[in-house]
C-alpha cells in the first residue's frame, strides 16, 4: 500500500513553501558571506592603515637622516673651505718667509 502523499505531486502551495524555504536559506548564506566579506574588508583596511603608518614613519626617519647627512656635508664643506683658506695662508706665509730668506741670501752674496 502506497502512501497517498508520496504518490501525488506536491501542490502549488507546497511547491511555493519549498521555494520560500530555499530562498530563505540562500538569503541566510548570502548574509553570512556578506558578514565575512565585511570583516575581511575591515581587516584589509586596517592592514593598509598600518602599512601607511609604517611607511610614514620610515619616510620621517629617512628625512631626519637626510637632514643630518646634509648638515654633516655642510659642516665638512665648511671645514674643507676653512682648511683650504688656512692652507693658502700657510703656503703664502711660507712663501713670504722663503722670499725673505732668499733676499737675505742674495744680499749676503752681493
Backbone bond lengths (Angstrom), bond angles and torsions (degrees), N, CA, C in turn:
res aa  C-N    CA-C-N  psi(-1)  N-CA   C-N-CA  omega(-1)  CA-C   N-CA-C  phi
1 X - - - 1.460 - - 1.529 108.11 -
2 X 1.321 115.61 126.09 1.479 121.16 179.13 1.503 110.28 -91.22
3 X 1.318 113.27 143.63 1.459 118.95 175.37 1.522 107.24 -71.98
4 X 1.324 117.24 135.03 1.468 120.67 -176.04 1.519 112.66 -65.12
5 X 1.349 117.45 -34.44 1.470 119.78 -178.25 1.520 110.99 -68.64
6 X 1.326 117.53 -26.83 1.463 119.43 178.63 1.523 110.20 -77.49
7 X 1.282 116.37 -32.10 1.456 120.25 -173.88 1.520 112.03 -78.05
8 X 1.316 117.65 -39.03 1.464 118.20 -175.17 1.533 110.77 -87.40
9 X 1.317 117.72 147.41 1.471 121.13 179.21 1.530 110.22 -66.13
10 X 1.371 116.18 153.95 1.472 117.63 -179.20 1.525 110.64 -63.98
11 X 1.311 114.46 147.66 1.468 119.36 179.30 1.528 108.43 -73.09
12 X 1.329 116.32 167.59 1.456 120.97 179.20 1.525 110.35 -60.16
13 X 1.313 117.41 -38.19 1.469 121.48 -179.61 1.522 109.69 -64.95
14 X 1.323 116.54 -44.52 1.468 120.21 179.47 1.530 110.07 -64.29
15 X 1.319 116.81 -39.41 1.465 120.68 178.84 1.529 110.32 -64.43
16 X 1.340 116.70 -42.51 1.471 120.56 178.83 1.524 110.99 -66.21
17 X 1.356 116.35 -40.38 1.466 119.82 178.21 1.527 110.41 -62.61
18 X 1.321 116.17 -40.34 1.472 120.04 178.29 1.530 110.21 -65.09
19 X 1.342 117.00 -41.09 1.469 121.57 178.29 1.532 110.42 -64.72
20 X 1.329 117.32 -41.12 1.470 121.77 177.95 1.527 110.14 -62.82
21 X 1.327 116.93 -43.37 1.466 120.94 179.22 1.526 109.90 -62.19
22 X 1.338 116.42 -41.21 1.471 120.59 178.97 1.533 109.75 -64.60
23 X 1.321 116.50 -44.60 1.469 120.47 -179.82 1.539 111.27 -63.29
24 X 1.334 116.45 -40.42 1.475 119.95 177.75 1.533 110.03 -61.69
25 X 1.338 115.27 -44.07 1.455 120.63 179.31 1.544 110.39 -61.78
26 X 1.334 116.39 -45.18 1.469 121.01 177.71 1.526 110.71 -61.43
27 X 1.335 115.33 -41.18 1.461 120.98 179.21 1.532 110.79 -61.55
28 X 1.327 116.93 -44.58 1.469 120.75 178.34 1.527 111.18 -61.77
29 X 1.338 116.57 -42.15 1.467 120.85 178.06 1.534 111.01 -61.35
30 X 1.342 115.02 -43.46 1.469 119.55 179.27 1.529 111.32 -63.94
31 X 1.334 116.08 -39.79 1.473 119.56 178.59 1.531 110.19 -63.76
32 X 1.338 117.06 -40.60 1.469 120.79 177.22 1.523 110.41 -63.25
33 X 1.342 116.25 -44.05 1.465 120.10 179.12 1.528 110.81 -63.30
34 X 1.341 116.03 -38.07 1.462 120.20 178.43 1.528 110.72 -64.72
35 X 1.321 117.20 -42.76 1.464 121.22 177.29 1.527 111.03 -60.42
36 X 1.337 115.34 -44.77 1.472 119.86 178.86 1.526 110.17 -62.50
37 X 1.327 116.76 -43.34 1.462 121.28 179.54 1.537 110.60 -63.11
38 X 1.349 116.38 -40.87 1.474 120.53 178.36 1.521 110.95 -62.16
39 X 1.347 115.50 -46.64 1.466 119.99 179.38 1.522 110.69 -61.68
40 X 1.314 116.36 -42.88 1.465 121.12 179.47 1.526 110.35 -63.29
41 X 1.323 116.68 -42.68 1.468 120.78 178.92 1.529 110.58 -64.45
42 X 1.322 116.81 -40.88 1.471 120.38 178.93 1.525 110.23 -63.69
43 X 1.334 116.71 -41.81 1.465 120.23 177.48 1.524 110.24 -62.64
44 X 1.321 115.93 -41.99 1.468 120.38 -179.79 1.529 110.51 -63.58
45 X 1.325 116.73 -43.23 1.466 120.79 178.39 1.532 109.87 -61.64
46 X 1.335 116.68 -42.20 1.466 119.99 178.10 1.521 111.48 -63.54
47 X 1.331 117.02 -40.73 1.467 120.76 177.42 1.526 110.39 -62.63
48 X 1.331 116.50 -44.17 1.467 120.00 179.17 1.525 110.82 -62.59
49 X 1.323 116.69 -40.81 1.468 120.55 179.16 1.525 110.19 -64.20
50 X 1.324 117.03 -42.07 1.466 121.01 178.28 1.525 110.52 -64.68
51 X 1.331 117.03 -43.75 1.468 120.48 177.30 1.522 110.85 -60.69
52 X 1.325 116.26 -41.79 1.461 120.49 178.72 1.527 110.53 -63.42
53 X 1.335 116.43 -42.27 1.465 120.42 179.16 1.536 110.16 -62.39
54 X 1.336 116.27 -42.99 1.470 120.16 179.09 1.529 111.16 -65.08
55 X 1.329 116.20 -40.20 1.471 119.47 178.37 1.527 110.88 -65.18
56 X 1.333 116.53 -41.31 1.472 119.37 178.43 1.517 110.72 -63.40
57 X 1.333 117.19 -39.92 1.465 121.22 177.98 1.530 109.98 -63.74
58 X 1.333 116.86 -41.25 1.471 120.77 179.38 1.528 110.38 -66.85
59 X 1.325 116.96 -41.02 1.468 120.85 177.50 1.526 109.67 -61.98
60 X 1.311 116.70 -43.44 1.459 120.91 179.17 1.525 110.65 -61.94
61 X 1.348 116.15 -44.75 1.461 120.67 179.20 1.530 110.68 -61.84
62 X 1.341 116.44 -43.36 1.463 120.16 -179.80 1.526 111.26 -66.86
63 X 1.331 117.14 -37.19 1.466 119.74 176.74 1.516 111.20 -64.27
64 X 1.347 117.02 -40.08 1.467 120.20 176.99 1.520 110.46 -64.37
65 X 1.324 115.77 -42.36 1.464 120.30 179.03 1.529 109.94 -63.47
66 X 1.326 116.53 -41.88 1.461 120.86 178.41 1.526 110.36 -62.45
67 X 1.328 117.39 -43.79 1.465 120.75 179.13 1.527 110.59 -61.99
68 X 1.336 116.30 -42.23 1.468 120.20 179.25 1.527 110.12 -64.69
69 X 1.328 117.41 -44.19 1.468 120.67 179.66 1.525 110.96 -65.77
70 X 1.327 117.09 -37.78 1.467 120.57 177.84 1.524 110.28 -63.71
71 X 1.332 116.38 -42.53 1.466 120.23 178.38 1.528 110.36 -64.79
72 X 1.336 115.46 -42.12 1.469 120.51 178.23 1.528 109.73 -61.15
73 X 1.332 117.18 -42.22 1.462 121.56 178.49 1.533 110.42 -61.82
74 X 1.344 115.92 -46.46 1.470 119.38 179.64 1.529 110.97 -60.85
75 X 1.340 116.10 -41.50 1.474 119.84 178.64 1.521 110.90 -62.09
76 X 1.351 116.34 -45.97 1.466 120.13 179.41 1.524 111.18 -63.94
77 X 1.321 116.43 -38.79 1.465 120.84 178.29 1.527 109.93 -62.77
78 X 1.349 115.58 -44.25 1.473 119.30 177.64 1.527 110.78 -62.20
79 X 1.354 115.75 -43.40 1.464 119.05 178.97 1.522 110.74 -61.85
80 X 1.334 116.46 -40.82 1.460 120.93 179.69 1.524 110.01 -62.65
81 X 1.347 116.52 -47.55 1.467 119.56 179.77 1.524 110.53 -62.80
82 X 1.331 115.75 -42.31 1.473 118.61 178.63 1.520 110.12 -64.09
83 X 1.332 116.09 -39.32 1.466 120.45 178.44 1.513 111.23 -64.57
84 X 1.346 116.44 -40.59 1.469 120.03 178.32 1.520 109.11 -65.39
85 X 1.337 116.62 -44.28 1.468 119.92 178.06 1.516 109.98 -59.13
86 X 1.348 116.29 -47.61 1.460 120.26 179.03 1.523 109.99 -62.21
87 X 1.334 116.22 -41.31 1.466 120.67 179.08 1.507 111.68 -62.28
88 X 1.331 115.99 -42.35 1.466 119.55 177.92 1.524 110.53 -63.70
89 X 1.328 115.26 -43.11 1.467 118.49 178.89 1.529 109.70 -60.67
90 X 1.337 113.94 -44.88 1.457 119.01 -178.74 1.526 110.10 -62.07
91 X 1.324 116.97 -45.90 1.464 120.45 178.11 1.522 110.88 -62.64
92 X 1.322 116.18 -40.56 1.464 120.87 179.07 1.528 109.93 -62.43
93 X 1.344 114.79 -47.02 1.461 118.90 179.49 1.526 110.88 -62.53
94 X 1.337 116.55 -42.03 1.470 120.00 178.46 1.530 110.02 -62.64
95 X 1.333 116.21 -41.73 1.465 120.41 179.18 1.528 110.45 -62.92
96 X 1.323 115.59 -43.44 1.463 119.80 179.26 1.525 110.16 -61.53
97 X 1.341 115.91 -44.30 1.469 119.63 179.01 1.521 110.42 -62.74
98 X 1.329 117.43 -39.86 1.463 121.98 179.57 1.526 110.71 -65.31
99 X 1.339 115.39 -41.20 1.471 119.81 178.13 1.528 110.17 -62.32
100 X 1.321 115.75 -45.19 1.473 119.89 179.09 1.526 110.00 -61.28
101 X 1.338 116.42 -43.22 1.465 120.40 -179.71 1.534 110.82 -63.65
102 X 1.365 114.26 -43.93 1.464 117.67 -179.79 1.532 111.22 -65.69
103 X 1.327 116.51 -38.15 1.479 119.71 176.53 1.525 110.31 -61.44
104 X 1.331 113.92 -38.81 1.469 117.72 179.54 1.530 110.12 -66.02
105 X 1.357 115.60 -41.24 1.468 119.55 179.52 1.536 109.20 -64.37
106 X 1.341 117.04 -45.13 1.454 121.27 -179.70 1.522 110.10 -61.25
107 X 1.330 116.01 -45.50 1.475 117.58 -177.94 1.539 110.36 -68.26
108 X 1.317 117.29 -28.44 1.460 119.58 176.13 1.515 110.11 -69.44
109 X 1.339 115.40 -38.59 1.458 119.62 -179.39 1.509 111.57 -72.67
110 X 1.294 118.12 -27.72 1.476 120.44 -178.88 1.471 106.93 -73.53
